[in-house]
């Protein structure tokens, strides 16, 4: 059983469309990160959220941490082919620093 | 500045052989992590080093796996008597140790291990 459930697992959309990726858990996390990974490379950190209800914007990407710190979402506006990649959410529980990763969402943006 | 580096980038080994994977963290980062990424299983935590404290080995899958961190910097992950199920990408990450930044982990490119 995955501690962090991501959905959808796969997403293929046209350039210019909007999309939302979800990361859900029954556990509380002290922090949650979103990463993007491309083939042959390690995950690249996009954002860290630590406060329940926190919303962070990074250009066309909006990240939200749930009020109860059990879930998060990533919204991309006007997707571009350069957004293509594997999006991973990862959470730290309590005082532990090691991350528990979700299973990932493979996003493909078609030109 | 330089990011996390790992070597080798690819390693093919025969079942039963031992392998060593190396990680050079970002300078000044006191925390170092090893993860494993397998097809269909996502990333799983293996081991965590924080300064001079005893490492958290709770994620190591068997006693064939071990890791060292010398001088608080470079780390080596050793897999003894490799098995085919050990085939995966082994990722190393480092972070600062305190505050919000302590949660932000920076990953290397990984070592792809194939056990034949």
HADDOCK unambig.tbl for C-alpha pairs under 7 A between the chains (distance, minus, plus):
assign (segid A and resid 40 and name CA) (segid B and resid 109 and name CA) 6.96 0.50 0.50
assign (segid A and resid 41 and name CA) (segid B and resid 109 and name CA) 4.58 0.50 0.50
assign (segid A and resid 41 and name CA) (segid B and resid 110 and name CA) 6.85 0.50 0.50
assign (segid A and resid 42 and name CA) (segid B and resid 91 and name CA) 6.95 0.50 0.50
assign (segid A and resid 42 and name CA) (segid B and resid 107 and name CA) 5.49 0.50 0.50
assign (segid A and resid 42 and name CA) (segid B and resid 108 and name CA) 5.49 0.50 0.50
assign (segid A and resid 42 and name CA) (segid B and resid 109 and name CA) 4.36 0.50 0.50
assign (segid A and resid 42 and name CA) (segid B and resid 110 and name CA) 6.08 0.50 0.50
assign (segid A and resid 43 and name CA) (segid B and resid 107 and name CA) 6.06 0.50 0.50
assign (segid A and resid 44 and name CA) (segid B and resid 106 and name CA) 6.92 0.50 0.50
assign (segid A and resid 44 and name CA) (segid B and resid 107 and name CA) 6.83 0.50 0.50
assign (segid A and resid 45 and name CA) (segid B and resid 106 and name CA) 6.78 0.50 0.50
assign (segid A and resid 48 and name CA) (segid B and resid 104 and name CA) 6.82 0.50 0.50
assign (segid A and resid 97 and name CA) (segid B and resid 103 and name CA) 6.25 0.50 0.50
assign (segid A and resid 98 and name CA) (segid B and resid 45 and name CA) 6.83 0.50 0.50
assign (segid A and resid 98 and name CA) (segid B and resid 48 and name CA) 6.85 0.50 0.50
assign (segid A and resid 99 and name CA) (segid B and resid 45 and name CA) 6.87 0.50 0.50
assign (segid A and resid 101 and name CA) (segid B and resid 43 and name CA) 5.97 0.50 0.50
assign (segid A and resid 103 and name CA) (segid B and resid 41 and name CA) 6.96 0.50 0.50
assign (segid A and resid 103 and name CA) (segid B and resid 42 and name CA) 5.12 0.50 0.50
